[in-house]
Amino acid sequence: MTPSPPSPSAPSWYAATANRRETWPRLAGDLTCDVCVIGGGFTGVMAALNLAERGFDTVLLEAERVGWGASGRNGGQIHSGFNRDMAEIAALVGGADAHRLWTLAEHGKAILRERIRRHAIACDLRPGLLYAALKPRHLAEITAWQRDWHESYHYPHLRQLDRDQMSAQVASPAYCGGLLDEDGGQLHPLNYALGLTTAAAQAGVRLFEGSRVTELDPGDTTRSPVATTADGRVRARWLVVATNGQHQPLASALNRMIMPVSTTLVVTEPLGAATAAALIPSDLPVCDLTFTIQYFRRTPDHRLMFGGGVNYGQRVPANPQVTGGLRLASVFPHLRGVGIEYSWSGTVAMTRNRLPHVGRLGPTTLFAHGYSGHGVALTALAGTVLAEAVAGDPERLNLLARIPHRPFPGGAWWRRPALVAAMGWYRLCDWLR
Ligand SMILES: Cc1cc2nc3c(=O)[nH]c(=O)nc-3n(C[C@H](O)[C@H](O)[C@H](O)COP(=O)(O)OP(=O)(O)OC[C@H]3O[C@@H](n4cnc5c(N)ncnc54)[C@H](O)[C@@H]3O)c2cc1C
């Protein structure tokens, strides 16, 4: 049987505005190398780049095209910390490890910016991220959040905004206040992924696209790991699994730890410079504080990009243009009926505690996934830490691996219905509280 060619990039505004991309061959035949990385998203490419720079002969296998997954489709928002309150993290892992994890997350943002600068990646990196409060409960959360980050972690970049200050940033009647993270940010995620990939290739990584790994042997103390595709096989001293929760049938031990959640983005027709600027005068990306989050930003070509509406179990809305347009109109009522020119969905890998899941599948097989919607910065960290561990310094990987994780309940049959019910509960909470 002839394998089908890799899918093109997801048909998104990002794909339509992507920098020139190279095409990498399909794996054909058997190879040996020091490290085989599975998955060509931010995690895998960052790991491969670091490994090649450290002198490892590195092969990267991507099922579709580099940046085809969440890394080429996301909201492009650079969050600080994790998708969980630091106070809750401290309760989970203890105060000392919480401080170490905080330092790691901050380092993730620094690595991201340094890589973009060093490799001159044209990905429209800009500082600042706004969190929007819809109700008094959110204002109380923001106050506690700012106090905790300031007092416990000496983070000076958060600024609380009252209703008037918020409406000077975002022209929506929906918000009663907000929180500005001056050290958050935004970028064009696909162009960042493509730029990192060029850097990885220049550092010597051997890249293969259209090369889905169908079988994975994580090896043991006597056998090296092996990754098998339709047309070839890679035997390596080390394996790095960076498939973002898409492990079937690779590693069932990992599947139970991740709930794939689909979310949709839409991009309007061009609104004109003045109209777009009037919507978000600050030109900052915005993320609201509901459980089922909505996030949006202006694009450089004067459109509005709007995302949200998470669906547990990869259920994609039948008509994303319409549902996305309606959600957008709930924030900017005067945009009701605006033309939607792009819509696409992507899968966020959620863990139960919304913290990354990083660790080992075998003595020389490592994995990292489950950034739970905070992956733009945390993948820069994870890719770096995975490479450090391969190079003999596993201290930071071990810190991440100490985060306790539990599988999603319910087994194969009940897991999805249980999570759909949970999602209904969160929607109700957003509505009632
Ligand atoms: C719609 C959306 C919006 C988001 N918004 C934000 C945001 O604003 N800010 C933020 O911080 N995070 C956001 N995220 C999350 C963020 O995008 C991810 O955490 C991050 O991109 C994960 O990167 P990754 O490399 O681990 O996974 P991915 O980018 O998904 O890469 C995994 C790759 O592995 C490949 N693969 C899978 N199986 C195989 C196999 N068997 N063999 C070979 N290759 C395989 C896939 O094709 C894919 O390219 C969002 C995610 C989505 C989907």
The ligand as an SDF file (V2000), in Angstrom:
LIG
                    3D

 53 58  0  0  0  0  0  0  0  0999 V2000
   -6.4330   25.9660   19.4230 C   0  0  0  0  0  0  0  0  0  0  0  0
   -5.3300   26.0000   20.4550 C   0  0  0  0  0  0  0  0  0  0  0  0
   -5.0410   27.1950   21.0970 C   0  0  0  0  0  0  0  0  0  0  0  0
   -3.9940   27.2400   22.0250 C   0  0  0  0  0  0  0  0  0  0  0  0
   -3.6300   28.4480   22.5300 N   0  0  0  0  0  0  0  0  0  0  0  0
   -2.5320   28.5400   23.3120 C   0  0  0  0  0  0  0  0  0  0  0  0
   -2.0560   29.8140   23.7260 C   0  0  0  0  0  0  0  0  0  0  0  0
   -2.5660   30.8540   23.3260 O   0  0  0  0  0  0  0  0  0  0  0  0
   -0.9780   29.8320   24.5700 N   0  0  0  0  0  0  0  0  0  0  0  0
   -0.3510   28.6930   25.0030 C   0  0  0  0  0  0  0  0  0  0  0  0
    0.6040   28.7860   25.7650 O   0  0  0  0  0  0  0  0  0  0  0  0
   -0.7540   27.4740   24.5740 N   0  0  0  0  0  0  0  0  0  0  0  0
   -1.8110   27.3710   23.7300 C   0  0  0  0  0  0  0  0  0  0  0  0
   -2.1980   26.1540   23.2590 N   0  0  0  0  0  0  0  0  0  0  0  0
   -1.4130   24.9460   23.6340 C   0  0  0  0  0  0  0  0  0  0  0  0
   -0.1140   24.8300   22.8300 C   0  0  0  0  0  0  0  0  0  0  0  0
   -0.3590   25.0570   21.4770 O   0  0  0  0  0  0  0  0  0  0  0  0
    0.4870   23.4310   23.0430 C   0  0  0  0  0  0  0  0  0  0  0  0
    0.6800   23.2090   24.4250 O   0  0  0  0  0  0  0  0  0  0  0  0
    1.8100   23.2390   22.3460 C   0  0  0  0  0  0  0  0  0  0  0  0
    1.7690   23.6450   21.0090 O   0  0  0  0  0  0  0  0  0  0  0  0
    2.2070   21.7700   22.4210 C   0  0  0  0  0  0  0  0  0  0  0  0
    3.3330   21.5710   21.6080 O   0  0  0  0  0  0  0  0  0  0  0  0
    3.8400   20.1020   21.3430 P   0  0  0  0  0  0  0  0  0  0  0  0
    5.0500   20.1860   20.5070 O   0  0  0  0  0  0  0  0  0  0  0  0
    3.9710   19.3740   22.6300 O   0  0  0  0  0  0  0  0  0  0  0  0
    2.6390   19.4130   20.5640 O   0  0  0  0  0  0  0  0  0  0  0  0
    2.1370   19.6000   19.0350 P   0  0  0  0  0  0  0  0  0  0  0  0
    2.3910   20.9530   18.5250 O   0  0  0  0  0  0  0  0  0  0  0  0
    0.7320   19.0970   18.9620 O   0  0  0  0  0  0  0  0  0  0  0  0
    3.0780   18.6340   18.2430 O   0  0  0  0  0  0  0  0  0  0  0  0
    2.9550   17.2160   18.3040 C   0  0  0  0  0  0  0  0  0  0  0  0
    3.3360   16.7040   16.9410 C   0  0  0  0  0  0  0  0  0  0  0  0
    3.4530   15.2890   17.0150 O   0  0  0  0  0  0  0  0  0  0  0  0
    3.0100   14.7640   15.7820 C   0  0  0  0  0  0  0  0  0  0  0  0
    2.6710   13.3670   16.0080 N   0  0  0  0  0  0  0  0  0  0  0  0
    1.6060   12.8610   16.6870 C   0  0  0  0  0  0  0  0  0  0  0  0
    1.6350   11.5230   16.6640 N   0  0  0  0  0  0  0  0  0  0  0  0
    2.7410   11.1740   15.9590 C   0  0  0  0  0  0  0  0  0  0  0  0
    3.3060    9.9090   15.5800 C   0  0  0  0  0  0  0  0  0  0  0  0
    2.7280    8.7490   15.9130 N   0  0  0  0  0  0  0  0  0  0  0  0
    4.4510    9.9180   14.8430 N   0  0  0  0  0  0  0  0  0  0  0  0
    5.0570   11.0770   14.4980 C   0  0  0  0  0  0  0  0  0  0  0  0
    4.5380   12.3000   14.8170 N   0  0  0  0  0  0  0  0  0  0  0  0
    3.4090   12.3310   15.5490 C   0  0  0  0  0  0  0  0  0  0  0  0
    1.8180   15.6300   15.4170 C   0  0  0  0  0  0  0  0  0  0  0  0
    1.5390   15.5790   14.0250 O   0  0  0  0  0  0  0  0  0  0  0  0
    2.2930   17.0140   15.8620 C   0  0  0  0  0  0  0  0  0  0  0  0
    2.8900   17.7560   14.8300 O   0  0  0  0  0  0  0  0  0  0  0  0
   -3.2590   26.0560   22.3610 C   0  0  0  0  0  0  0  0  0  0  0  0
   -3.5740   24.8550   21.7280 C   0  0  0  0  0  0  0  0  0  0  0  0
   -4.5910   24.8210   20.7820 C   0  0  0  0  0  0  0  0  0  0  0  0
   -4.8940   23.5310   20.0820 C   0  0  0  0  0  0  0  0  0  0  0  0
  1  2  1  0
  2  3  1  0
  2 52  2  0
  3  4  2  0
  4  5  1  0
  4 50  1  0
  5  6  2  0
  6  7  1  0
  6 13  1  0
  7  8  2  0
  7  9  1  0
  9 10  1  0
 10 11  2  0
 10 12  1  0
 12 13  2  0
 13 14  1  0
 14 15  1  0
 14 50  1  0
 15 16  1  0
 16 17  1  0
 16 18  1  0
 18 19  1  0
 18 20  1  0
 20 21  1  0
 20 22  1  0
 22 23  1  0
 23 24  1  0
 24 25  2  0
 24 26  1  0
 24 27  1  0
 27 28  1  0
 28 29  2  0
 28 30  1  0
 28 31  1  0
 31 32  1  0
 32 33  1  0
 33 34  1  0
 33 48  1  0
 34 35  1  0
 35 36  1  0
 35 46  1  0
 36 37  1  0
 36 45  1  0
 37 38  2  0
 38 39  1  0
 39 40  1  0
 39 45  2  0
 40 41  1  0
 40 42  2  0
 42 43  1  0
 43 44  2  0
 44 45  1  0
 46 47  1  0
 46 48  1  0
 48 49  1  0
 50 51  2  0
 51 52  1  0
 52 53  1  0
M  END
$$$$
